[in-house]
Amino acid sequence: MVELFRIGHFSIYLFGVAVALGIIVGMFIMSIESKRKGLDSDKIFDLALYTILASIIGARIYYVVAFDLSYYIQNPSEIFLISSGGMSIQGGLIGGTLFALWYTKKKNISFFEAADVAAPAIAIGQAIGRIGCDVFGIPMKNVYPWGINVAGQILHPAQMYEMYLNLILFIFLWSRRGKIRYNGELFIKYIIGFSINRALVEIFRTNPLVVGPLSIAHVTSIIIIILALIVNKKIKNNNMIVESNVECSRVKVPMYQYILVALIAILGTWFYYYIH
């Protein structure tokens, strides 16, 4: 991991700072959206905070089980060394979703309504967090100007690919948030969009192959998409139609918000190449 600076004996890493910034921006987006939809902001904040913690645990567990189980069976004490790396963003999504399902039921919160609030926030949070990720792509067969030099090899900047794709997903979700026809629609679109993004980026990364040319990340994306489509059909059939005038209203996205997203992309790209 890239160390930015030290405070005494503690190291501050780029990845941790990027994830923290992603969380802060995501929480701000959730706050805006929960107020627009007339939801209890305090309940949504608590849900988001606990879900983030559950996502971190899920990300670690999934990485250990799916990517390097034999190693961690032989070295069980290292399972808890998150600072050494080894997190799965798909595992974080799975862990966070399962926890949120349990928590919203316990607190009598509409899961799908809260999930629609969270969808754009998660997308932009993931985009910002990727800026600090140090898992690079595979070596370029043809050297392109945007390649990143790591230990003398020109690699694909897979982190940047995913950042751009997630920012595009955020813009799509943010512009569609006032046009949903039923609770859960926006979250389903996020789940499918994120899974497609992750599968595309995986083309430029190296992970264990499990089915022909498909890696564990590809297979996980396919399974998540299939489950999302099944859930989408079920909630549509249950007529979970949005009736609130606030939610059904057409929400116009001001131009300055598009500019802010573009600035995130520009600054993220500059900082990524500057730091590496």
GUVEX-936441 format. One line per 2 residues: number of its first residue (from 1); their letters; for each residue x, y, z of N, C-alpha, C. Coordinates in Angstrom, 1 decimal, decimal comma. Layout:
NUM) a) X/Y/Z/X/Y/Z/X/Y/Z; ... .
//
This chain:
1) mv) 0,8/-1,2/0,0/0,0/0,0/0,0/0,9/1,3/0,0; 0,4/2,3/-0,6/1,1/3,6/-0,7/0,9/4,3/0,7 .
3) el) 2,0/4,6/1,3/2,0/5,3/2,6/2,1/6,8/2,3; 1,1/7,6/2,8/1,1/9,0/2,5/1,9/9,7/3,6 .
5) fr) 1,8/9,4/4,8/2,6/10,0/5,9/2,4/9,2/7,2; 3,1/9,6/8,2/3,1/8,9/9,5/2,7/9,8/10,6 .
7) ig) 2,0/9,3/11,6/1,7/10,1/12,8/2,2/9,2/13,9; 3,4/9,5/14,4/4,0/8,7/15,4/4,4/7,3/14,8 .
9) hf) 3,9/6,2/15,4/4,1/4,9/14,9/3,0/4,4/13,9; 2,1/5,3/13,6/0,9/4,9/12,8/1,1/5,4/11,4 .
11) si) 0,9/4,6/10,4/1,0/5,0/9,0/-0,3/5,3/8,4; -0,4/6,3/7,7/-1,6/6,7/7,0/-1,5/6,3/5,5 .
13) yl) -2,3/5,4/5,0/-2,2/4,9/3,7/-3,2/5,6/2,7; -2,8/5,6/1,5/-3,6/6,2/0,4/-5,0/5,5/0,3 .
15) fg) -5,0/4,2/0,4/-6,2/3,4/0,2/-7,2/3,8/1,4; -6,7/3,9/2,6/-7,6/4,2/3,7/-8,2/5,6/3,6 .
17) va) -7,3/6,6/3,1/-7,8/7,9/2,9/-8,9/8,0/1,8; -8,6/7,3/0,7/-9,6/7,3/-0,4/-10,9/6,6/0,0 .
19) va) -10,8/5,5/0,7/-12,1/4,9/1,2/-12,8/5,8/2,1; -12,1/6,5/3,0/-12,7/7,4/4,0/-13,4/8,5/3,3 .
21) lg) -12,8/9,1/2,2/-13,4/10,2/1,4/-14,6/9,7/0,7; -14,5/8,4/0,2/-15,6/7,8/-0,5/-16,8/7,7/0,4 .
23) ii) -16,6/7,3/1,7/-17,6/7,1/2,6/-18,3/8,4/3,0; -17,4/9,5/3,2/-18,0/10,8/3,5/-18,9/11,3/2,4 .
25) vg) -18,4/11,3/1,2/-19,2/11,7/0,0/-20,5/10,9/-0,1; -20,3/9,6/0,1/-21,5/8,7/0,0/-22,5/9,1/1,0 .
27) mf) -22,1/9,3/2,2/-23,0/9,7/3,3/-23,7/11,0/3,0; -23,0/11,9/2,5/-23,6/13,2/2,1/-24,6/13,0/1,1 .
29) im) -24,4/12,2/0,1/-25,4/11,9/-1,0/-26,6/11,3/-0,4; -26,4/10,3/0,5/-27,5/9,7/1,2/-28,4/10,6/2,0 .
31) si) -27,7/11,6/2,6/-28,4/12,6/3,4/-29,3/13,4/2,5; -28,8/13,9/1,4/-29,6/14,7/0,5/-30,8/13,9/0,0 .
33) es) -30,5/12,7/-0,4/-31,6/11,9/-1,0/-32,7/11,4/0,0; -32,2/11,1/1,2/-33,2/10,7/2,3/-34,1/11,9/2,6 .
35) kr) -33,6/13,1/2,6/-34,4/14,3/2,9/-35,4/14,6/1,8; -34,9/14,4/0,5/-35,8/14,6/-0,6/-37,0/13,6/-0,6 .
37) kg) -36,7/12,4/-0,1/-37,8/11,4/-0,1/-38,6/11,4/1,2; -38,2/12,3/2,1/-39,0/12,4/3,3/-38,7/11,3/4,3 .
39) ld) -37,6/10,7/4,3/-37,3/9,6/5,2/-36,6/10,1/6,4; -36,5/9,3/7,5/-35,9/9,7/8,7/-34,4/9,7/8,5 .
41) sd) -33,8/10,8/8,5/-32,3/10,9/8,2/-31,5/10,2/9,3; -31,9/10,3/10,5/-31,1/9,6/11,6/-31,1/8,1/11,4 .
43) ki) -32,3/7,5/11,1/-32,4/6,1/10,9/-31,5/5,7/9,7; -31,6/6,5/8,6/-30,8/6,2/7,4/-29,3/6,3/7,7 .
45) fd) -28,9/7,2/8,5/-27,5/7,4/8,9/-27,0/6,2/9,7; -27,8/5,8/10,6/-27,4/4,6/11,4/-27,3/3,4/10,6 .
47) la) -28,3/3,2/9,7/-28,3/2,0/8,8/-27,0/2,1/7,9; -26,7/3,2/7,4/-25,5/3,3/6,5/-24,2/3,0/7,3 .
49) ly) -24,1/3,6/8,5/-22,9/3,4/9,3/-22,7/1,9/9,6; -23,7/1,2/10,1/-23,6/-0,2/10,5/-23,4/-1,1/9,2 .
51) ti) -24,0/-0,7/8,1/-23,9/-1,4/6,9/-22,4/-1,3/6,4; -21,8/-0,2/6,5/-20,4/0,0/6,1/-19,5/-1,0/6,8 .
53) la) -19,7/-1,1/8,1/-18,9/-2,0/9,0/-19,1/-3,4/8,5; -20,4/-3,8/8,3/-20,7/-5,1/7,8/-20,1/-5,4/6,5 .
55) si) -20,0/-4,4/5,6/-19,4/-4,5/4,3/-18,0/-4,8/4,4; -17,3/-4,2/5,3/-15,8/-4,4/5,5/-15,6/-5,8/5,9 .
57) ig) -16,4/-6,3/6,8/-16,3/-7,7/7,3/-16,6/-8,7/6,1; -17,7/-8,4/5,4/-18,0/-9,2/4,3/-17,0/-9,2/3,2 .
59) ar) -16,3/-8,1/2,9/-15,3/-8,0/1,9/-14,1/-8,9/2,3; -13,8/-8,9/3,6/-12,6/-9,7/4,0/-12,9/-11,2/4,0 .
61) iy) -14,1/-11,5/4,5/-14,5/-12,9/4,5/-14,6/-13,5/3,1; -15,2/-12,8/2,2/-15,3/-13,3/0,8/-13,9/-13,5/0,2 .
63) yv) -13,0/-12,5/0,4/-11,7/-12,6/-0,2/-11,0/-13,9/0,4; -11,1/-14,1/1,7/-10,4/-15,2/2,3/-11,0/-16,5/1,7 .
65) va) -12,3/-16,6/1,7/-12,9/-17,9/1,2/-12,8/-18,1/-0,3; -13,0/-17,1/-1,1/-13,1/-17,2/-2,5/-11,7/-17,1/-3,2 .
67) fd) -10,8/-16,4/-2,7/-9,6/-16,1/-3,4/-8,3/-16,8/-3,0; -8,2/-17,1/-1,7/-7,0/-17,7/-1,2/-7,2/-18,5/0,1 .
69) ls) -8,2/-19,4/0,0/-8,6/-20,1/1,2/-7,5/-21,0/1,8; -6,8/-21,7/0,9/-5,8/-22,7/1,3/-4,7/-22,0/2,1 .
71) yy) -4,3/-20,7/1,6/-3,3/-20,0/2,3/-3,8/-19,6/3,8; -5,0/-19,1/3,9/-5,5/-18,7/5,2/-5,8/-19,9/6,1 .
73) iq) -6,0/-21,0/5,6/-6,2/-22,2/6,4/-4,9/-22,6/7,1; -3,8/-22,4/6,3/-2,5/-22,6/6,9/-1,9/-21,5/7,7 .
75) np) -2,5/-20,3/7,5/-2,1/-19,1/8,3/-3,3/-18,4/8,8; -4,1/-19,0/9,7/-5,3/-18,4/10,2/-5,2/-17,1/10,9 .
77) se) -4,0/-16,8/11,5/-3,8/-15,6/12,3/-3,8/-14,4/11,3; -3,5/-14,6/10,0/-3,5/-13,5/9,1/-4,8/-13,1/8,5 .
79) if) -5,9/-13,9/8,9/-7,2/-13,5/8,4/-7,6/-12,2/8,9; -7,1/-11,8/10,0/-7,5/-10,5/10,6/-6,6/-9,3/10,2 .
81) li) -5,5/-9,6/9,5/-4,6/-8,6/9,1/-5,1/-7,9/7,8; -6,1/-7,1/8,0/-6,7/-6,4/6,8/-5,7/-5,4/6,3 .
83) ss) -4,9/-4,8/7,1/-3,9/-3,8/6,7/-2,9/-4,4/5,7; -2,8/-5,7/5,6/-1,9/-6,3/4,6/-2,5/-6,5/3,2 .
85) gg) -3,8/-6,1/3,1/-4,5/-6,2/1,9/-5,4/-7,4/1,8; -6,2/-7,5/0,8/-7,1/-8,7/0,6/-8,5/-8,4/1,0 .
87) ms) -9,2/-7,6/0,1/-10,6/-7,3/0,3/-11,3/-7,5/-1,0; -12,5/-8,0/-1,0/-13,3/-8,2/-2,2/-14,5/-7,2/-2,2 .
89) iq) -14,6/-6,3/-3,1/-15,6/-5,4/-3,2/-17,0/-6,0/-3,4; -17,0/-7,2/-4,1/-18,2/-7,9/-4,3/-18,6/-8,6/-3,0 .
91) gg) -17,7/-9,0/-2,2/-18,0/-9,6/-0,9/-18,5/-8,5/0,0; -18,0/-7,3/-0,1/-18,5/-6,2/0,7/-20,0/-5,9/0,3 .
93) li) -20,3/-5,9/-1,0/-21,7/-5,7/-1,4/-22,6/-6,8/-0,9; -22,2/-8,0/-0,9/-23,0/-9,1/-0,4/-23,2/-9,0/1,1 .
95) gg) -22,1/-8,8/1,8/-22,2/-8,7/3,3/-23,0/-7,5/3,7; -22,9/-6,4/3,0/-23,7/-5,2/3,4/-25,1/-5,4/3,1 .
97) tl) -25,5/-6,0/2,0/-26,9/-6,2/1,6/-27,5/-7,2/2,6; -26,9/-8,3/3,0/-27,4/-9,2/3,9/-27,7/-8,6/5,3 .
99) fa) -26,7/-7,8/5,7/-26,9/-7,1/7,0/-28,0/-6,1/6,9; -28,1/-5,3/5,8/-29,1/-4,3/5,7/-30,5/-4,9/5,7 .
101) lw) -30,6/-6,1/5,0/-31,9/-6,8/5,1/-32,4/-7,2/6,5; -31,4/-7,6/7,3/-31,7/-8,0/8,7/-32,0/-6,7/9,5 .
103) yt) -31,2/-5,7/9,3/-31,3/-4,5/10,1/-32,6/-3,7/9,8; -33,0/-3,6/8,6/-34,2/-2,9/8,2/-35,4/-3,6/8,7 .
105) kk) -35,4/-4,9/8,7/-36,5/-5,7/9,2/-36,6/-5,5/10,7; -35,5/-5,5/11,4/-35,5/-5,3/12,9/-36,0/-3,9/13,3 .
107) kn) -35,6/-2,9/12,5/-35,9/-1,5/12,8/-37,2/-1,0/12,1; -37,9/-1,9/11,4/-39,1/-1,6/10,7/-38,9/-0,5/9,7 .
109) is) -37,8/-0,6/8,9/-37,5/0,3/7,8/-37,8/-0,4/6,5; -38,3/0,3/5,5/-38,5/-0,3/4,2/-37,1/-0,5/3,5 .
111) ff) -36,7/-1,8/3,3/-35,4/-2,1/2,8/-35,2/-1,5/1,4; -36,2/-1,7/0,5/-36,0/-1,3/-0,9/-36,1/0,2/-1,0 .
113) ea) -36,8/0,9/-0,1/-36,9/2,3/-0,1/-35,5/2,9/0,3; -35,0/2,3/1,4/-33,6/2,7/1,8/-32,6/2,4/0,8 .
115) ad) -32,7/1,2/0,2/-31,7/0,8/-0,8/-31,7/1,7/-2,0; -32,8/2,3/-2,4/-32,8/3,2/-3,5/-32,1/4,5/-3,1 .
117) va) -32,2/4,9/-1,9/-31,5/6,1/-1,4/-30,0/5,8/-1,4; -29,6/4,6/-1,1/-28,2/4,3/-1,0/-27,5/4,0/-2,3 .
119) ap) -28,3/3,6/-3,3/-27,7/3,2/-4,6/-26,7/4,2/-5,2; -27,1/5,5/-5,4/-26,2/6,4/-6,0/-25,0/6,7/-5,1 .
121) ai) -25,2/6,7/-3,8/-24,2/7,0/-2,8/-23,1/5,9/-2,8; -23,5/4,6/-3,0/-22,6/3,5/-3,0/-21,7/3,6/-4,3 .
123) ai) -22,4/4,0/-5,4/-21,6/4,1/-6,7/-20,5/5,1/-6,6; -20,8/6,3/-6,1/-19,8/7,4/-6,1/-18,8/7,1/-5,0 .
125) gq) -19,2/6,5/-3,9/-18,2/6,1/-2,9/-17,2/5,1/-3,4; -17,7/4,1/-4,2/-16,8/3,1/-4,7/-15,9/3,7/-5,7 .
127) ai) -16,4/4,7/-6,5/-15,5/5,3/-7,5/-14,4/6,1/-6,8; -14,7/6,8/-5,8/-13,6/7,6/-5,1/-12,6/6,6/-4,4 .
129) gr) -13,2/5,6/-3,8/-12,3/4,6/-3,1/-11,3/3,9/-4,0; -11,7/3,7/-5,2/-10,8/3,0/-6,2/-9,6/3,8/-6,5 .
131) ig) -9,6/5,1/-6,3/-8,5/6,0/-6,6/-7,3/5,5/-5,7; -7,5/5,0/-4,5/-6,5/4,6/-3,6/-6,1/3,1/-3,7 .
133) cd) -6,8/2,4/-4,5/-6,6/0,9/-4,6/-5,2/0,7/-5,2; -4,5/-0,3/-4,7/-3,2/-0,6/-5,3/-3,1/-1,9/-6,0 .
135) vf) -4,3/-2,4/-6,4/-4,3/-3,6/-7,3/-4,4/-3,2/-8,7; -3,2/-3,3/-9,4/-3,1/-2,8/-10,8/-3,6/-3,9/-11,7 .
137) gi) -3,7/-3,6/-13,0/-4,1/-4,5/-14,0/-3,0/-5,3/-14,5; -3,3/-6,1/-15,6/-2,3/-6,9/-16,3/-1,4/-6,1/-17,1 .
139) pm) -0,2/-6,6/-17,5/0,7/-5,9/-18,4/0,0/-5,6/-19,8; 0,3/-4,4/-20,3/-0,3/-4,0/-21,6/0,5/-4,8/-22,7 .
141) kn) -0,3/-5,3/-23,7/0,3/-6,0/-24,8/0,9/-4,9/-25,7; 0,1/-3,9/-25,9/0,6/-2,7/-26,6/0,7/-1,5/-25,6 .
143) vy) 1,8/-0,8/-25,6/1,9/0,2/-24,6/1,1/1,5/-25,0; 0,2/1,9/-24,2/-0,6/3,0/-24,4/-0,2/4,2/-23,4 .
145) pw) -0,5/5,4/-23,8/-0,1/6,5/-22,9/-0,6/6,5/-21,5; -1,7/5,9/-21,3/-2,3/5,9/-20,0/-1,8/4,7/-19,1 .
147) gi) -0,9/3,9/-19,6/-0,4/2,8/-18,9/0,4/3,3/-17,7; 0,4/2,4/-16,6/1,1/2,8/-15,4/2,4/1,9/-15,2 .
149) nv) 3,5/2,6/-14,9/4,8/1,9/-14,8/4,9/1,4/-13,3; 4,9/0,0/-13,2/5,1/-0,6/-11,9/6,2/-1,6/-12,0 .
151) ag) 7,3/-1,3/-11,3/8,4/-2,2/-11,2/8,9/-2,5/-12,6; 8,9/-1,5/-13,5/9,5/-1,7/-14,9/8,5/-2,2/-15,9 .
153) qi) 7,3/-2,6/-15,4/6,2/-3,1/-16,3/5,2/-2,0/-16,6; 4,7/-1,9/-17,8/3,6/-1,0/-18,1/2,3/-1,8/-17,9 .
155) lh) 1,5/-1,4/-16,9/0,3/-2,2/-16,6/-1,0/-1,3/-16,9; -2,1/-2,1/-17,1/-3,4/-1,4/-17,2/-3,7/-0,7/-15,9 .
157) pa) -4,2/0,5/-15,9/-4,6/1,2/-14,6/-6,0/0,7/-14,3; -6,2/-0,5/-13,9/-7,5/-1,1/-13,7/-8,3/-0,3/-12,7 .
159) qm) -7,7/0,3/-11,7/-8,4/1,1/-10,7/-9,1/2,3/-11,4; -8,4/2,9/-12,3/-9,0/4,1/-13,0/-10,2/3,7/-13,9 .
161) ye) -10,0/2,5/-14,6/-11,1/2,0/-15,4/-12,4/1,9/-14,6; -12,2/1,3/-13,4/-13,4/1,1/-12,5/-13,9/2,4/-12,0 .
163) my) -13,0/3,3/-11,7/-13,5/4,6/-11,2/-14,4/5,3/-12,2; -13,9/5,3/-13,5/-14,7/6,0/-14,6/-16,0/5,3/-14,7 .
165) ln) -16,0/4,0/-14,8/-17,3/3,2/-14,9/-18,2/3,5/-13,8; -17,7/3,5/-12,6/-18,6/3,8/-11,4/-19,1/5,2/-11,4 .
167) li) -18,3/6,2/-11,9/-18,8/7,5/-12,0/-19,9/7,6/-13,0; -19,8/6,9/-14,1/-20,8/6,9/-15,2/-22,1/6,3/-14,6 .
169) lf) -21,9/5,2/-13,8/-23,1/4,5/-13,1/-23,7/5,5/-12,2; -22,9/6,3/-11,4/-23,5/7,2/-10,5/-24,4/8,3/-11,2 .
171) if) -23,8/8,8/-12,3/-24,6/9,8/-13,1/-25,9/9,2/-13,6; -25,9/8,0/-14,0/-27,1/7,3/-14,5/-28,1/7,2/-13,4 .
173) lw) -27,7/6,7/-12,2/-28,6/6,5/-11,1/-29,1/7,9/-10,5; -28,2/8,8/-10,5/-28,6/10,2/-9,9/-29,6/10,8/-10,8 .
175) sr) -29,5/10,7/-12,1/-30,5/11,3/-13,0/-31,8/10,5/-13,1; -31,8/9,2/-12,6/-33,0/8,4/-12,7/-33,7/8,3/-11,4 .
177) rg) -33,2/9,0/-10,3/-33,7/8,7/-9,0/-35,1/9,3/-8,8; -35,5/10,2/-9,6/-36,9/10,8/-9,5/-37,9/10,1/-10,5 .
179) ki) -37,4/9,1/-11,2/-38,3/8,4/-12,2/-38,6/7,0/-11,9; -38,3/6,5/-10,7/-38,5/5,1/-10,3/-40,0/4,8/-10,3 .
181) ry) -40,4/3,6/-10,7/-41,8/3,2/-10,7/-42,2/2,4/-9,5; -41,2/1,8/-8,8/-41,4/1,0/-7,7/-40,2/1,0/-6,8 .
183) ng) -40,4/0,8/-5,5/-39,3/0,8/-4,5/-38,4/-0,4/-4,8; -37,1/-0,1/-4,9/-36,1/-1,1/-5,2/-35,6/-1,1/-6,6 .
185) el) -36,3/-0,3/-7,5/-35,9/-0,3/-8,9/-34,5/0,3/-9,1; -34,2/1,4/-8,4/-32,9/2,0/-8,5/-31,8/1,2/-8,0 .
187) fi) -32,0/0,5/-6,9/-31,0/-0,4/-6,3/-30,7/-1,6/-7,2; -31,8/-2,1/-7,8/-31,5/-3,2/-8,8/-30,7/-2,8/-9,9 .
189) ky) -31,0/-1,6/-10,4/-30,1/-1,0/-11,5/-28,7/-0,9/-11,1; -28,5/-0,4/-9,8/-27,1/-0,3/-9,3/-26,5/-1,7/-9,3 .
191) ii) -27,1/-2,6/-8,7/-26,6/-4,0/-8,6/-26,1/-4,5/-9,9; -27,0/-4,4/-10,9/-26,7/-4,9/-12,2/-25,5/-4,1/-12,9 .
193) gf) -25,6/-2,8/-12,8/-24,6/-1,9/-13,3/-23,2/-2,1/-12,7; -23,2/-2,2/-11,4/-22,0/-2,5/-10,7/-21,3/-3,8/-11,1 .
195) si) -22,2/-4,8/-11,2/-21,7/-6,2/-11,6/-21,1/-6,2/-13,0; -21,8/-5,5/-13,9/-21,2/-5,4/-15,3/-19,9/-4,6/-15,2 .
197) nr) -19,8/-3,5/-14,5/-18,6/-2,8/-14,4/-17,4/-3,7/-13,9; -17,8/-4,4/-12,8/-16,7/-5,3/-12,2/-16,3/-6,3/-13,1 .
199) al) -17,2/-6,9/-13,9/-16,8/-7,9/-14,9/-16,0/-7,4/-16,0; -16,3/-6,2/-16,4/-15,5/-5,5/-17,5/-14,0/-5,3/-17,0 .
201) ve) -13,9/-4,7/-15,8/-12,6/-4,4/-15,3/-11,8/-5,7/-15,1; -12,5/-6,8/-14,7/-11,8/-8,0/-14,5/-11,0/-8,5/-15,7 .
203) if) -11,4/-8,1/-16,9/-10,7/-8,5/-18,1/-9,3/-8,0/-18,0; -9,0/-6,9/-17,3/-7,7/-6,3/-17,2/-7,0/-6,7/-15,9 .
205) rt) -7,5/-7,6/-15,2/-6,9/-8,0/-13,9/-6,6/-9,5/-13,9; -5,8/-9,9/-12,9/-5,4/-11,3/-12,8/-6,0/-11,9/-11,5 .
207) np) -6,9/-12,8/-11,7/-7,5/-13,5/-10,5/-7,7/-15,0/-10,9; -7,9/-15,9/-9,9/-8,0/-17,3/-10,2/-9,2/-17,6/-11,2 .
209) lv) -8,9/-18,4/-12,2/-10,0/-18,8/-13,1/-10,7/-20,0/-12,6; -12,0/-20,0/-12,7/-12,8/-21,1/-12,1/-13,6/-21,9/-13,1 .
211) vg) -14,1/-21,2/-14,1/-14,9/-21,8/-15,2/-14,4/-21,3/-16,5; -13,6/-22,1/-17,2/-13,0/-21,7/-18,5/-12,2/-20,4/-18,3 .
213) pl) -12,5/-19,4/-19,1/-11,8/-18,1/-19,1/-12,4/-17,2/-18,0; -13,4/-17,7/-17,2/-14,0/-16,8/-16,2/-13,4/-16,9/-14,9 .
215) si) -13,1/-15,8/-14,3/-12,5/-15,7/-12,9/-13,6/-15,8/-11,9; -13,2/-15,9/-10,6/-14,2/-15,9/-9,5/-15,0/-14,6/-9,5 .
217) ah) -14,4/-13,5/-9,9/-15,1/-12,2/-10,0/-16,2/-12,2/-11,1; -15,8/-12,8/-12,2/-16,8/-12,9/-13,3/-18,0/-13,8/-12,9 .
219) vt) -17,7/-14,9/-12,3/-18,8/-15,8/-11,9/-19,7/-15,1/-10,8; -19,1/-14,5/-9,9/-19,8/-13,7/-8,9/-20,7/-12,7/-9,5 .
221) si) -20,2/-12,0/-10,5/-21,0/-10,9/-11,1/-22,2/-11,5/-11,8; -22,0/-12,7/-12,5/-23,1/-13,3/-13,2/-24,2/-13,8/-12,2 .
223) ii) -23,7/-14,4/-11,1/-24,7/-14,8/-10,1/-25,5/-13,7/-9,5; -24,8/-12,6/-9,2/-25,4/-11,4/-8,6/-26,5/-10,8/-9,6 .
225) ii) -26,1/-10,7/-10,9/-27,0/-10,2/-11,9/-28,3/-11,1/-12,0; -28,1/-12,4/-12,0/-29,2/-13,3/-12,1/-30,2/-13,1/-10,9 .
227) la) -29,6/-13,1/-9,7/-30,4/-12,9/-8,5/-31,1/-11,5/-8,5; -30,4/-10,5/-9,0/-31,0/-9,2/-9,1/-32,2/-9,2/-10,0 .
229) li) -32,1/-9,9/-11,2/-33,2/-9,9/-12,1/-34,4/-10,7/-11,5; -34,1/-11,7/-10,8/-35,2/-12,5/-10,1/-35,9/-11,6/-9,1 .
231) vn) -35,1/-11,0/-8,2/-35,7/-10,1/-7,2/-36,5/-9,0/-7,9; -35,9/-8,4/-8,9/-36,6/-7,3/-9,6/-38,0/-7,7/-10,1 .
233) kk) -38,1/-8,9/-10,7/-39,3/-9,5/-11,2/-40,3/-9,7/-10,0; -39,8/-10,2/-8,9/-40,7/-10,4/-7,8/-41,3/-9,2/-7,2 .
235) ik) -40,4/-8,1/-7,0/-41,0/-6,9/-6,4/-41,9/-6,2/-7,4; -41,7/-6,3/-8,7/-42,6/-5,7/-9,6/-44,0/-6,5/-9,6 .
237) nn) -43,9/-7,8/-9,5/-45,1/-8,6/-9,4/-45,9/-8,3/-8,1; -45,2/-7,9/-7,1/-45,9/-7,7/-5,8/-46,5/-6,2/-5,8 .
239) nm) -46,4/-5,6/-6,9/-47,0/-4,2/-7,1/-46,5/-3,3/-6,0; -45,1/-3,3/-5,8/-44,6/-2,3/-4,8/-44,4/-1,0/-5,5 .
241) iv) -45,5/-0,4/-6,0/-45,5/0,8/-6,8/-45,2/2,1/-5,9; -44,4/3,0/-6,4/-44,2/4,2/-5,7/-45,4/5,1/-5,9 .
243) es) -46,0/5,6/-4,8/-47,2/6,4/-4,9/-46,9/7,9/-4,4; -45,8/8,1/-3,8/-45,5/9,4/-3,3/-45,2/10,4/-4,4 .
245) nv) -45,8/11,6/-4,3/-45,6/12,6/-5,4/-44,2/13,1/-5,4; -43,6/13,0/-4,2/-42,2/13,4/-4,1/-41,3/12,5/-5,0 .
247) ec) -41,5/11,2/-4,8/-40,7/10,2/-5,5/-41,0/10,2/-7,0; -42,2/10,4/-7,4/-42,6/10,3/-8,8/-42,3/11,5/-9,6 .
249) sr) -41,9/12,6/-8,9/-41,7/13,9/-9,5/-40,4/13,7/-10,3; -40,3/14,5/-11,4/-39,1/14,5/-12,2/-38,0/15,4/-11,6 .
251) vk) -36,9/14,8/-11,2/-35,9/15,5/-10,5/-34,8/15,9/-11,6; -34,7/17,2/-11,8/-33,7/17,7/-12,7/-32,4/17,9/-12,1 .
253) vp) -31,4/17,3/-12,8/-30,0/17,4/-12,2/-29,3/18,7/-12,7; -29,0/19,6/-11,8/-28,3/20,9/-12,3/-27,0/20,6/-12,9 .
255) my) -26,6/21,4/-13,9/-25,4/21,3/-14,6/-24,2/21,2/-13,7; -24,2/22,0/-12,6/-23,0/22,1/-11,7/-22,7/20,7/-11,1 .
257) qy) -23,7/19,9/-10,9/-23,5/18,5/-10,3/-22,8/17,6/-11,3; -23,1/17,7/-12,6/-22,3/17,0/-13,6/-20,9/17,5/-13,6 .
259) il) -20,7/18,8/-13,4/-19,3/19,4/-13,4/-18,6/18,8/-12,2; -19,2/18,7/-11,1/-18,6/18,2/-9,9/-18,1/16,8/-10,1 .
261) va) -18,9/16,0/-10,8/-18,5/14,6/-11,1/-17,3/14,5/-12,0; -17,4/15,4/-13,0/-16,3/15,5/-13,9/-15,0/15,9/-13,2 .
263) li) -15,1/16,8/-12,2/-13,9/17,2/-11,5/-13,4/16,1/-10,6; -14,3/15,3/-10,1/-13,8/14,1/-9,3/-13,0/13,2/-10,3 .
265) ai) -13,5/13,0/-11,5/-12,7/12,2/-12,5/-11,4/12,8/-12,8; -11,4/14,1/-13,0/-10,1/14,7/-13,4/-9,1/14,7/-12,3 .
267) lg) -9,6/15,2/-11,1/-8,7/15,2/-9,9/-8,2/13,8/-9,5; -9,1/12,8/-9,6/-8,8/11,5/-9,3/-7,7/10,9/-10,2 .
269) tw) -7,9/11,2/-11,5/-6,9/10,8/-12,5/-5,5/11,4/-12,2; -5,6/12,7/-12,0/-4,3/13,5/-11,7/-3,6/12,9/-10,5 .
271) fy) -4,3/12,7/-9,4/-3,7/12,3/-8,2/-3,2/10,9/-8,3; -3,9/10,0/-9,0/-3,5/8,6/-9,2/-2,2/8,6/-9,9 .
273) yy) -2,0/9,3/-11,0/-0,7/9,3/-11,7/0,4/10,0/-11,0; 0,0/11,0/-10,3/1,0/11,8/-9,5/1,6/10,9/-8,4 .
275) ih) 0,7/10,2/-7,6/1,2/9,4/-6,5/1,9/8,2/-7,0; 1,6/7,7/-8,1/2,3/6,4/-8,6/3,5/6,8/-9,6 .
//
